[in-house]
Amino acid sequence: MSATAARAAPKAGRLDLGDQQLDYHWYEPSRPGRPSLVFLHEGLGCVGLWQDFPALLAQRTGCGALVYSRAGYGNSSQIALPRPLRYMHDEGQDVLPRVLEQLHLEQFFLIGHSDGASISLIFAGTPPTPPGLKGVVCLAPHVFNEESCVVGIEQTKARFLEGPLRTKLQKWHGDNVDCAFWGWNGAWLDPGFWYWNIEEFLPNILTPMLVIQGQEDEYGTARQWQAIRDQSGGPVELLILESCGHTPQRQQQQATAQAIVDFVEANI
């Protein structure tokens, strides 16, 4: 990405929530008074795996940006395995509200990828609607399990066991690499997780949403964004990207970033 040298370096910190300690980066706003952007990573993600995307959006919107690693990921504290099958509910209804409160983020957009998008939907769809929530951006979201997702996760498990994927992820998760992988993989491949479904939250979401999904998403079909479009209580914008899989922020970064910038500007 060009012009990265002009972007301000983030402030690194650690949130102590009592039962867990979370590694985070904070990008200061360049235009005071703007809402913050809060990034929620995928099931194998962390602060570092967002790469330069939060800095890019902070620069282009003038907003402050918070990026944090959930417990069991990156440099955050470890968790006990197996994860409960309701772990995304726990993140959206318990952990995220505490993060926002501790950092005093009163006006904000959520930008979630994959698991992070599902957590964002749970948060936004749990009454009462947080008064400071300006909008939700969902990158490759899941609202229910489906066969293509299970197949994709089984293939990822095989790649992890073969070794190279574990080595790649260890660069980002360090000592948390096995915790991060098996916490996510074990939950999604648990037979009980076939019935995981968060469609019940969609009618309660009254804030604007932007859903971005690749046409070649290996973990989800068009049924995901169609469910959000058809069942949500508020306005939903869609961006379906050609030649794009499960990570629009990397595979189609420019188009994804521009759509988010336009969405933020329209809903401040």
N, C-alpha and C positions, 0 to 999 in steps of 0.2 A: 504494500500500500504506500502511495507517495505521501510525502509531507509528514511522515511519522515523527521526524525530528522536531517539528514545531509543536507537537502535542506535549502538554505538561505531564510530568511523571505523577503517578498517584501517590497518595499517602497510604502507607501500609499500617494495618492495625489488627487488634485481636479483641473480639467481643467476648466478655465473660457473662454467659447467661445462667451461670450457676451449675446447671447439669451438663453444660457443654461449652466449649470455647471455639469460637469461629474466626478463622482467618478472613480478613477483608481488605479490599482496596477502595479508596475513596478519591474520586476526581473532583476537584473544586469547581464550582460553577464559574463560568466566565461572564455570565449575565445574572447578577444577584436578583433574587426574588422569583426565579423560575422554579418549577417543580423538579424533583430529583428523578433520575432513572434508576430503577432497582432491577438488577440482573439476577435471574435464577437459572442455574446451570442444569444441564442434562444429567441423565442417570450415571454417566461415567465422567462427568465434567468437574470443574473446580474453577477457582479464580483464574489460574494461568491458561486454561484451555479456551477461555474467551478470546485470548490473544489481544489484538489491538482494537477489537470491535467496540468495547465500551469507550475507549479513548476517542475513537472516531465519532461516535454519536454524541459524546459530551462536547466535543469541539464544534460539531455542526449544529447542535441545538442550543449551546450555551448553558445547558443544565448540568448540575452536579450528577455524578454517577456512583452508585454503590454496587460493588461486585463482591459476593462472599461465597465461601465454600461451606456447604452444609457439613454437619458432623459426619465423620467417616470418610471425608474427601480432602484432598490437597493437604494443607498444613493445619487443618482443624483437628479437634480432638477425635479420638476413635469412638466407635460404638460397639455394642455387643451384637453379635449375629446369632440367628438370622434376624433380619429386619422384620418388623410386623407388616402384614400385608396392607395395613392402613397407613404406611409410613408417609405417603403423600398428603393424606388428611392431617396427620400430625404436623407436618411441615407448614401446611397452609393455614391451619387453625390455631396452632400454638407457637411454633418457632418464629415464623415470619412476623406476626404481630409484635412479638417481643423484640425482634431486631429493629423494626421500625420505631418502636417506642424508645428503645435505648439510644438510638441515634437521632431521635427527635426529627424524623422525617414526616412532616405534616402534609405535604402535597407531593404526589409522586405518580409515576407511571411504572407498571410492572412489565418487564421484558423477560419472558420465560422461554426456554428451549426444551422441547420434549418433556421429560419429567418436570422440569421447571415450569413449563407452560401449564401442565396439569395442576401443579401446586398453585399457580397464579389463578386458575379458574376456581379452585376450591376456596381460596382466600376471597376472591371477588364475589363468589356465590353464596357465602355464608353470611346470613343476616346478623346484624344490620350492615348495610353497605358502608364501608369505611368512608367517612366524609372527604378525606384527602385523596382518594383514589381518582385520578384523572382519566385513566385508560389502561387497557391491558393489551399487550402485544404477545401473541402466541406464535412461536416458531416451531413447526412440526409437532403440534399438540396431540395428546391422546386423551380421549374421553371414555374409551372402553377398550378392552383387549380384543384382538382379532388375530386370525391365523397368520397373516403376513408378519405381524409383530413377533409372535412366538417363533416362527421360522427364522427370522432375522436374528433374534436373541440367541437361539440355539447355535446359529452359525458363528456368532460372536464368541460364545462360550468355547467352541472348538478352536478358534483362533487364539484365544487366551491360553488354553491348555497347551497349544503347540509352542508357545513361548514368545514370539516376536511382539504380539500385542501387549503382553504383560510388561515386557521391557519398555515399550513405548509409553505405556501408562505410568510406569514407575517414575519416569522423568517428571511427571506432574504431581503424582500422589505420594511419592516416597514410601515411607513405612505404612502408609494407608492403602497401598495399591490393592492388596487382597481384600481388605475391608470394603473398599469402594466397589470393586468388581463383584464380589460374591454377595454383598448386600443388595446390589441392584439385580444381578442375574438370578440369584436364588429366589428373590421375591417374584420376579416376572415369570419364572419357569415353574413356580409352585402351582400344583393343580388347582388350588383354591383361588389363584389369581386370575384364572380364566373368567371368573365372574366379576372381576373388578370393573366398576362403572361409576362415572361421576356426572352422568347426564342430569341427575337431579339438581345439580347446582346451576345449570345453565339458565333456567327461567328467572332466577334471582339476580342475574348479572345485568344491571341496568346501565352501567358505564360503557362507553364506546370500546369496541374491540377491533384489533387488526389481526387477522390470521394469515400467516404466510406458510405455504407448504410446497415442497418440490413435487413435480409430477412423477419423479422416479424415487420417491421416498421408500426406502427399503424396510421401514418399520411401521408404516401405516398407509392406508388407502384414502381415497377421497371421502370415504364415509365419515372420517374424523371431522374434516372441516364442514361437511354438509350438516352434521349433527349440530355443530356450534352455530352455523348460519340459521338453521331452521328452529332451534329451540331457545336461543338466547333471548333475554328480555329486553336487551338494548340493541343499538345499531352495530352491525358487524361489517367490516370491510374485508375483502379477500384479495390476496395476491397469490396466484398459483403459477409457479415458476417452471419453465421448461429447462431441460438439461440440468436438473437439480435433484439431489437426494435429500437426506435427512438433516443436512446442516446448511441451511440457506445463508447463514451469516458468514460462511467460508466459501461455499460453492458458487454463490451468486451475491457476493458481498455488496457490490455497488447498488444493485437493484433493491436488495433488502434494506440497506441503510437509507436509501432515498425514500422508500415507502415509510419507514419508521419516522424519519425526520418530518415528512409531510403530515403524518398522523399526529405527532406531538404538536406541531405548530397549529393544527386545526382544532386541538382539544385543550389547549392551555386556557 
